[in-house]
Amino acid sequence: MFYREAGDFKTSYEQDSQTFPIKFDRFRYYAVLAIAFLVVPFVINDYWANAILLPFLIYAIAAIGLNILVGYAGQVSLGTGGFMAVGAYACYKFMTLMPEVSMFVHVLLAGGMTALVCVVFGLPSLRIKGFYLAVATLAAQFFLVWLFNRVPWFYNYSASGQISAPERDVFGILITGPNAPAWATYMFSLIFLTLCALIARNLTRGTIGRSWMAIRDMDIAAEIIGVNPLKAKLTAFAVSGFFIGISGALFFSVYLGAVEVGEAFGITKSFLVLFMVIIGGLGSIFGSFAGAAFLVLLPVILKVVGVDVLGWPTDIVAHFQLVIVGALIIVFLIVEPHGLAQLWRVAKEKLRLWPFPH
């Protein structure tokens, strides 16, 4: 078979510990990046952008952020929707207060603002954990949605209570607004996803990531061997919030264009991102991609097969989607807690040993 390590020698520690030590994996990674940056923008249309690609890119960023907090640091969070709302409303305020500043800066500032808010709501993690921390972050979810609904300053005193993204361009190309081309919004989101994935991958493989995993596995033992629980937990909340804030800013400005906080960032959004992490695989960057892709593609596939091909009513297909997601979560939690990422690792191991699988 073509997937082999024979002849792929390593002559240094850096080569042996790189993200993709097998040459074929590196080539596959570069090929995917080349297709994503150099091919897809030329063949994309509005349907592919709005139905599949943009939701996948944005949800993948949110899933990476939540996976850092839940999968790597072991801090359960049910406030993802509220933190995405912080990123969205922060981006909106920056866009209206500083219209001359680049859209890249607006999104990054929104991520930074969300990181600060996450750190504030992450302070209880120093005293509580598990179910009680989940309840605390759930309270943050409801509080943030209430705040953005009740304080008119956040939506610039609009009569409808809705925020709408003004048109902004990057290098003369529209990124936000109804006239923004599909390929431009796709490329803008893809750049952020690529940068977030690279940052997350390097953080989780370094000293900070090891301290997160030590706290996750056994916080008392981690503190005994010198890991600072205050620093580890708050940095996990900060990095997670930064990524989730970026996803919320992109979700509002690039994807939807106009949002109302209760509909766009309610508790359903928190559970959706959490399900992506569970199905994709806890403690895996690839699992965040896999979970986001699965839950974005599932309703599209069910609509095509159920409604267009089989002629089922739309409400039946929607309920069927909930049944599938619920069943998969139960199966993965019982049978394979590491999700699709672990299934992918097992498949690669068997492929490397084929035709002599163990």
Backbone torsions as a table, in degrees:
resi	resn	phi	psi	omega
1	MET	NA	166.1	-175.9
2	PHE	-82.2	-16.0	-175.4
3	TYR	-96.3	89.8	-175.3
4	ARG	-137.7	155.3	174.9
5	GLU	-100.0	-8.1	-176.7
6	ALA	-58.5	128.1	179.7
7	GLY	84.2	-3.3	-179.3
8	ASP	-95.7	83.6	-172.6
9	PHE	-90.0	150.9	176.5
10	LYS	-117.1	133.4	-177.9
11	THR	-115.5	5.2	178.8
12	SER	-151.1	162.3	178.6
13	TYR	-64.7	-37.3	-179.6
14	GLU	-62.2	-41.7	179.3
15	GLN	-66.4	-37.8	-176.8
16	ASP	-73.4	-26.8	-176.2
17	SER	-103.9	11.5	180.0
18	GLN	-69.1	164.1	-175.5
19	THR	-59.5	-42.4	179.2
20	PHE	-120.2	85.6	-177.1
21	PRO	-69.7	-24.0	179.0
22	ILE	-88.0	131.7	-174.1
23	LYS	-58.7	-39.5	-179.0
24	PHE	-62.9	-38.3	178.4
25	ASP	-64.6	-39.4	178.1
26	ARG	-64.3	-44.5	179.6
27	PHE	-63.2	-39.3	178.7
28	ARG	-64.6	-39.7	178.5
29	TYR	-63.9	-46.2	178.8
30	TYR	-65.1	-35.2	179.0
31	ALA	-66.2	-41.6	178.5
32	VAL	-63.9	-43.1	177.7
33	LEU	-62.5	-41.9	-179.9
34	ALA	-62.8	-42.8	178.9
35	ILE	-65.7	-42.0	-177.9
36	ALA	-64.6	-38.2	-176.3
37	PHE	-91.8	-31.5	-170.6
38	LEU	-109.8	-15.2	-177.5
39	VAL	-112.8	-51.8	-174.4
40	VAL	-58.0	-42.3	-179.5
41	PRO	-58.9	-23.8	-178.0
42	PHE	-88.7	-14.0	-178.3
43	VAL	-117.3	-2.0	-175.6
44	ILE	-73.1	148.1	171.7
45	ASN	-129.2	178.0	-175.2
46	ASP	-62.6	-38.2	-178.2
47	TYR	-65.4	-48.8	-179.2
48	TRP	-62.6	-37.3	-179.2
49	ALA	-67.8	-50.1	-172.7
50	ASN	-80.5	-29.3	-176.2
51	ALA	-90.0	-31.1	-171.4
52	ILE	-127.2	-59.6	-165.9
53	LEU	-69.2	-50.8	-179.3
54	LEU	-63.1	-46.4	175.9
55	PRO	-59.1	-39.9	179.1
56	PHE	-62.5	-47.8	-178.2
57	LEU	-61.3	-44.6	-175.6
58	ILE	-72.5	-44.0	178.9
59	TYR	-67.3	-30.9	177.8
60	ALA	-64.2	-39.2	176.5
61	ILE	-63.4	-44.3	178.8
62	ALA	-63.5	-40.5	-179.6
63	ALA	-66.4	-38.0	176.2
64	ILE	-61.7	-44.6	179.3
65	GLY	-61.9	-46.0	179.8
66	LEU	-68.4	-34.4	179.3
67	ASN	-65.1	-35.2	176.0
68	ILE	-61.0	-41.9	-176.9
69	LEU	-75.7	-47.1	-174.3
70	VAL	-87.9	-47.8	-173.9
71	GLY	-78.0	-40.2	-176.8
72	TYR	-93.0	-40.4	-176.3
73	ALA	-98.1	-11.9	177.2
74	GLY	72.0	21.4	179.7
75	GLN	-102.7	108.3	-174.9
76	VAL	-70.0	134.0	-179.0
77	SER	-136.1	132.5	174.4
78	LEU	-119.3	21.4	-177.1
79	GLY	-110.8	22.6	-175.2
80	THR	-60.9	-42.0	-180.0
81	GLY	-60.2	-43.3	178.3
82	GLY	-65.0	-38.8	179.0
83	PHE	-70.5	-33.6	172.7
84	MET	-63.5	-36.3	177.4
85	ALA	-64.3	-37.7	176.5
86	VAL	-59.8	-45.9	177.7
87	GLY	-61.5	-40.5	-179.3
88	ALA	-65.9	-48.6	-177.3
89	TYR	-72.0	-33.5	175.0
90	ALA	-64.5	-42.8	177.8
91	CYS	-61.2	-41.6	179.7
92	TYR	-62.3	-43.9	-179.8
93	LYS	-66.7	-40.4	178.1
94	PHE	-65.7	-38.5	179.5
95	MET	-64.9	-36.4	-178.5
96	THR	-85.0	-30.6	-179.4
97	LEU	-84.4	-29.9	-177.6
98	MET	-130.1	69.1	-175.7
99	PRO	-67.0	-19.2	-177.7
100	GLU	-84.0	-10.5	-178.0
101	VAL	-83.2	148.2	-178.2
102	SER	-62.1	148.9	178.7
103	MET	-63.9	-31.8	176.1
104	PHE	-58.3	-42.4	-179.3
105	VAL	-67.5	-39.6	179.0
106	HIS	-58.9	-46.3	-178.4
107	VAL	-65.5	-42.7	179.5
108	LEU	-65.2	-40.5	177.3
109	LEU	-64.8	-37.8	176.7
110	ALA	-62.9	-39.6	176.1
111	GLY	-64.0	-41.4	177.8
112	GLY	-64.4	-40.5	177.8
113	MET	-63.8	-40.8	178.2
114	THR	-65.6	-36.3	177.3
115	ALA	-60.1	-41.8	178.4
116	LEU	-63.7	-43.3	179.3
117	VAL	-64.2	-40.8	179.1
118	CYS	-62.5	-39.5	179.1
119	VAL	-63.2	-40.9	178.8
120	VAL	-61.3	-46.9	-179.6
121	PHE	-77.4	-11.7	176.4
122	GLY	-86.7	-9.0	179.2
123	LEU	-58.2	-37.4	177.1
124	PRO	-60.7	-20.0	-179.3
125	SER	-65.4	-15.2	177.9
126	LEU	-73.9	-19.1	-178.3
127	ARG	-115.9	-28.5	-175.8
128	ILE	-125.7	162.9	178.5
129	LYS	-156.5	172.6	176.8
130	GLY	67.7	-132.0	-176.1
131	PHE	-59.1	-40.6	-176.4
132	TYR	-67.7	-36.0	176.1
133	LEU	-68.8	-37.8	176.8
134	ALA	-60.7	-41.2	178.0
135	VAL	-65.8	-38.6	179.2
136	ALA	-63.8	-43.5	178.3
137	THR	-70.9	-30.0	174.6
138	LEU	-65.7	-38.0	174.8
139	ALA	-63.2	-38.5	176.2
140	ALA	-61.2	-39.3	177.8
141	GLN	-57.4	-51.8	-177.5
142	PHE	-69.0	-35.9	-179.6
143	PHE	-66.5	-43.8	-178.0
144	LEU	-66.2	-41.9	177.4
145	VAL	-62.3	-43.1	177.3
146	TRP	-61.6	-42.0	-178.2
147	LEU	-61.6	-46.9	-178.2
148	PHE	-71.6	-19.7	175.6
149	ASN	-82.1	-33.8	-168.9
150	ARG	-98.4	-18.5	-178.6
151	VAL	-103.7	106.6	-174.2
152	PRO	-62.9	-22.2	-178.2
153	TRP	-59.5	-34.0	-176.8
154	PHE	-66.3	-32.9	178.5
155	TYR	-108.9	26.4	174.1
156	ASN	55.2	37.5	174.6
157	TYR	58.8	31.3	177.7
158	SER	-67.7	141.2	-178.3
159	ALA	-65.7	-32.4	-178.0
160	SER	-84.4	-15.4	-175.8
161	GLY	76.5	9.6	-178.3
162	GLN	-101.7	149.2	175.1
163	ILE	-110.3	139.9	-179.2
164	SER	-125.7	136.2	-177.5
165	ALA	-79.3	122.7	174.1
166	PRO	-70.3	160.6	-179.5
167	GLU	-69.8	129.7	176.5
168	ARG	-136.0	148.1	-179.0
169	ASP	-125.7	159.1	174.0
170	VAL	-125.8	118.6	-176.1
171	PHE	54.9	38.7	176.9
172	GLY	80.9	3.2	-179.9
173	ILE	-108.8	126.1	-179.0
174	LEU	-63.1	133.1	178.2
175	ILE	-111.4	-36.2	-179.7
176	THR	-119.3	163.5	-179.2
177	GLY	99.7	162.9	-176.3
178	PRO	-66.5	-19.6	-178.2
179	ASN	-94.8	3.4	-179.9
180	ALA	-68.0	129.7	179.4
181	PRO	-67.0	151.3	-176.6
182	ALA	-62.3	-40.6	-176.5
183	TRP	-66.9	-31.7	-179.4
184	ALA	-71.1	-43.7	177.8
185	THR	-65.6	-36.3	177.7
186	TYR	-64.2	-47.1	-178.6
187	MET	-65.1	-39.1	179.5
188	PHE	-61.1	-45.6	179.3
189	SER	-69.7	-37.4	-179.3
190	LEU	-63.9	-38.7	178.7
191	ILE	-61.3	-44.4	179.8
192	PHE	-66.5	-40.2	179.0
193	LEU	-63.8	-43.1	-179.9
194	THR	-61.6	-45.9	179.8
195	LEU	-65.1	-42.6	-179.8
196	CYS	-64.1	-41.5	-179.9
197	ALA	-65.0	-41.2	178.5
198	LEU	-65.2	-43.5	178.9
199	ILE	-63.4	-45.7	-178.9
200	ALA	-63.7	-41.4	-179.6
201	ARG	-62.4	-42.9	-179.3
202	ASN	-71.5	-37.0	178.7
203	LEU	-65.7	-43.4	-176.5
204	THR	-70.9	-21.3	178.9
205	ARG	-93.8	-2.6	-177.6
206	GLY	-104.0	-162.8	-176.9
207	THR	-62.6	-41.1	-178.9
208	ILE	-64.0	-44.6	179.7
209	GLY	-63.3	-37.9	178.6
210	ARG	-66.7	-36.1	176.7
211	SER	-67.9	-38.2	175.5
212	TRP	-59.3	-48.2	-177.1
213	MET	-67.9	-31.6	176.4
214	ALA	-65.6	-42.9	176.9
215	ILE	-63.8	-39.8	179.8
216	ARG	-63.4	-44.0	-174.2
217	ASP	-73.8	-44.7	177.3
218	MET	-165.0	101.3	-172.0
219	ASP	-65.6	-34.9	-179.7
220	ILE	-67.0	-45.6	178.4
221	ALA	-64.4	-37.6	178.7
222	ALA	-62.8	-41.2	178.6
223	GLU	-66.6	-35.5	179.7
224	ILE	-64.2	-37.3	-178.0
225	ILE	-86.7	6.0	171.9
226	GLY	110.4	2.6	177.9
227	VAL	-79.0	129.1	179.0
228	ASN	-82.4	109.0	-176.4
229	PRO	-65.4	-33.8	177.8
230	LEU	-60.6	-51.0	-178.8
231	LYS	-65.4	-43.5	-176.3
232	ALA	-64.5	-47.4	-176.2
233	LYS	-69.7	-42.3	-177.7
234	LEU	-71.7	-34.3	175.1
235	THR	-67.3	-35.1	176.1
236	ALA	-63.3	-44.4	177.5
237	PHE	-64.5	-38.9	-178.3
238	ALA	-67.1	-49.2	-179.4
239	VAL	-64.5	-43.1	177.7
240	SER	-60.2	-45.8	179.1
241	GLY	-63.2	-36.1	178.7
242	PHE	-61.2	-47.1	179.9
243	PHE	-67.3	-43.1	-179.8
244	ILE	-65.4	-36.9	176.5
245	GLY	-64.0	-39.4	176.0
246	ILE	-62.4	-43.0	179.8
247	SER	-64.5	-39.5	177.8
248	GLY	-65.3	-40.1	177.6
249	ALA	-63.7	-42.9	178.2
250	LEU	-68.2	-39.0	-179.8
251	PHE	-60.0	-40.4	179.6
252	PHE	-76.8	-53.9	-168.0
253	SER	-79.4	-40.7	-172.7
254	VAL	-95.3	-40.0	-172.5
255	TYR	-88.9	-60.8	-175.5
256	LEU	-85.2	-42.5	-179.3
257	GLY	87.2	-32.2	177.7
258	ALA	-149.5	134.1	-177.5
259	VAL	-139.3	156.6	168.1
260	GLU	-121.4	127.4	-163.8
261	VAL	-59.1	-39.5	-177.5
262	GLY	-66.2	-35.3	-178.7
263	GLU	-82.1	-41.4	-173.3
264	ALA	-85.1	-30.7	-172.2
265	PHE	-128.5	36.6	178.6
266	GLY	-76.3	-172.6	-177.8
267	ILE	-63.1	-27.2	178.3
268	THR	-60.1	-37.0	179.5
269	LYS	-65.5	-38.5	178.6
270	SER	-62.2	-45.1	-179.8
271	PHE	-69.0	-34.4	179.0
272	LEU	-60.9	-47.4	179.8
273	VAL	-67.1	-37.8	177.4
274	LEU	-62.9	-40.7	178.0
275	PHE	-64.3	-35.5	176.0
276	MET	-60.2	-41.9	-179.3
277	VAL	-68.7	-41.3	-178.1
278	ILE	-67.2	-47.0	-178.7
279	ILE	-69.8	-40.7	-179.6
280	GLY	-69.4	-40.3	179.6
281	GLY	133.1	121.1	177.3
282	LEU	-69.3	139.6	177.8
283	GLY	71.2	36.0	-179.1
284	SER	-148.2	125.1	175.9
285	ILE	-68.0	-41.9	176.9
286	PHE	-62.1	-35.6	177.8
287	GLY	-61.4	-33.4	176.8
288	SER	-64.3	-41.9	176.5
289	PHE	-64.0	-45.4	-176.3
290	ALA	-65.2	-43.8	179.2
291	GLY	-64.6	-41.9	178.0
292	ALA	-64.3	-43.6	179.4
293	ALA	-62.4	-41.9	-177.8
294	PHE	-63.5	-49.4	-175.1
295	LEU	-77.6	-16.7	172.7
296	VAL	-82.2	-40.3	-177.8
297	LEU	-77.5	-29.4	-174.9
298	LEU	-56.3	-52.0	179.4
299	PRO	-64.4	-32.2	178.6
300	VAL	-66.6	-45.7	-180.0
301	ILE	-65.1	-42.9	179.3
302	LEU	-63.6	-36.7	178.0
303	LYS	-65.3	-44.7	-178.8
304	VAL	-64.5	-46.9	-176.8
305	VAL	-75.4	-48.4	-173.5
306	GLY	-75.3	-47.3	-175.3
307	VAL	-86.2	-52.0	-173.6
308	ASP	-75.6	-38.8	-175.8
309	VAL	-91.4	-52.2	-175.0
310	LEU	-88.9	-14.9	177.2
311	GLY	75.5	23.3	178.7
312	TRP	-72.3	153.6	174.0
313	PRO	-63.4	150.8	-177.0
314	THR	-63.6	-38.1	-178.5
315	ASP	-68.2	-33.4	176.8
316	ILE	-65.1	-42.2	179.1
317	VAL	-64.0	-39.6	179.2
318	ALA	-63.6	-42.5	177.9
319	HIS	-67.2	-37.5	178.6
320	PHE	-62.2	-35.9	177.3
321	GLN	-63.2	-42.4	178.2
322	LEU	-63.2	-39.4	179.0
323	VAL	-62.9	-44.1	-179.2
324	ILE	-63.2	-46.3	-178.3
325	VAL	-63.9	-44.6	179.2
326	GLY	-62.1	-43.4	179.4
327	ALA	-64.2	-40.7	-179.7
328	LEU	-65.3	-38.8	179.2
329	ILE	-62.9	-43.8	178.6
330	ILE	-62.5	-45.4	-178.4
331	VAL	-63.4	-45.3	-178.1
332	PHE	-67.2	-39.9	-179.8
333	LEU	-65.4	-32.0	-178.4
334	ILE	-88.7	-49.3	-171.1
335	VAL	-88.9	-46.5	-175.5
336	GLU	-138.9	85.7	-176.4
337	PRO	-62.4	-20.0	-179.2
338	HIS	-90.7	6.6	166.3
339	GLY	68.2	-155.9	-177.1
340	LEU	-62.9	-30.0	179.8
341	ALA	-62.0	-40.8	178.8
342	GLN	-68.9	-38.8	176.4
343	LEU	-60.9	-38.4	177.8
344	TRP	-66.2	-40.7	178.3
345	ARG	-64.9	-42.3	178.7
346	VAL	-63.6	-42.3	179.0
347	ALA	-62.0	-40.2	178.9
348	LYS	-66.9	-38.8	178.4
349	GLU	-63.0	-42.8	179.4
350	LYS	-68.0	-34.8	179.0
351	LEU	-68.4	-36.0	179.0
352	ARG	-66.4	-31.8	-177.0
353	LEU	-95.4	-5.2	-176.8
354	TRP	-61.4	138.4	7.4
355	PRO	-95.2	31.7	-179.9
356	PHE	-122.0	61.6	-180.0
357	PRO	-67.8	145.7	179.5
358	HIS	-92.3	NA	NA
